[in-house]
């Protein structure tokens, strides 16, 4: 059974927030402006983003409600209502609740009757895990269609107060890095077992994880002191974990270059295995920040004859923000709606996740139902 | 890095990149490097690392020189490039000995240390390959060794300096970062020059894989 992406949708909360306004909303830690903000922003290249919290740190819309909004936007462009959706596959890096799974809560928001659900857990690449589940379920004939929804409400982790409770009062670079990188939003796609109008056929979805070979690079749940093996639930009180910085979102920037390497490694594997060829790709949608493209490894790719010209790359990360697992669907949605592509065009989506080095790829072909 | 490569060399470079990525993952699985990556590396580890690297480093210029002499007249240009390389590297073990002493090691101890099993296998393999006529596979070995030099200079030296709170004791590792680009440019020139068939590409990638495996074995034996 062949599977097609026949509709897409997104939801971005509130107005776009530019770089100057970010700190007004997230707050100044101990009343002082960040010294690292401009440096980090200039390296990630993001110009604007959206937040689901306001400057008083009220949550204006929940993560599950954003997911439901994106799902409704997606269904509006299809002939279906929620009652017609038998399968819901969702991803987020943190739901509104620790439990139950995110898909249960999104299902409730959407009022989907007796659907089968799946919650993919992880960071950015959980998006393609959620897509893969739905793709496989439809491919093996379990369902005729399914909805995939990925949503993030990460700004709650970046409120100034989160950093002000630290017992040592100093915010290290690794704990601040993602504060100026990530933001909120949701994306959704509809998968069907038949094409509908001009749509995207899913040719394959592949991922390669290297958690066995690398330390953790992006995390919540462990403190700043690498020699302290306790994770957040091992402290006597949750408050102790927070004071130790174990509830902050951290990026071990020393390890970041490895995700670029593993992204290239995965791409070379796909070429080696005959899954794709650089010359056959018409559009690249990649969840990468611009700084990486200056890395030496891309020069090596040119020399090795596997670089894809910059003109074929599409991203909306700089205008819509880096929204974790939602990014690739928000990107795909805007690409589908606003970019020009022809029947037969081949699209590769790439999601390299630094969490513990999982790289995921999806290959699509533009088709038209006659 | 501005050269263009012939199609065989391009295919070979794709394979070499994958071999390098796999090698980096394998290195991270070796106990002493795992401790370094996880931040549990101490001064005893550093001394043991230097102690076990020295014998292979000091022999390094020998296989390069031997390799150079194995290229016949048809490869005179390659021979010149390889000789230049041997000359640049042949005293680098002196940095290594100074670093060893800077972290409390005895010069006599590092000078008298015999090769560990991995070093023995690596050295033996390199001399064997270098002794074959026109040993173009050595480019695969150089790809791994150059890559290691860069990794030491860009990653390990700083990590060790931070973890051990030491200064001026990573000169050997840092030394290899100095001529990186020039070395890589030469390597790519050689690759384009000699990798002109599938057999040549196979020879180069096979050598790179064996050297990568034996280098890990050398590091594994530090904890044996």
Interface residues (C-beta under 8 A of the other chain):
Chain A: X210 X212 X213 X214 X215 X226 X227 X254 X258 X261 X262 X264 X265 X268 X269 X271 X272 X296 X299 X300 X303 X304 X305 X306
Chain B: X1 X3 X4 X5 X7 X10 X11 X13 X14 X15 X17 X18 X21 X22 X24 X25 X26 X28 X29 X37 X38 X39 X40 X159 X188
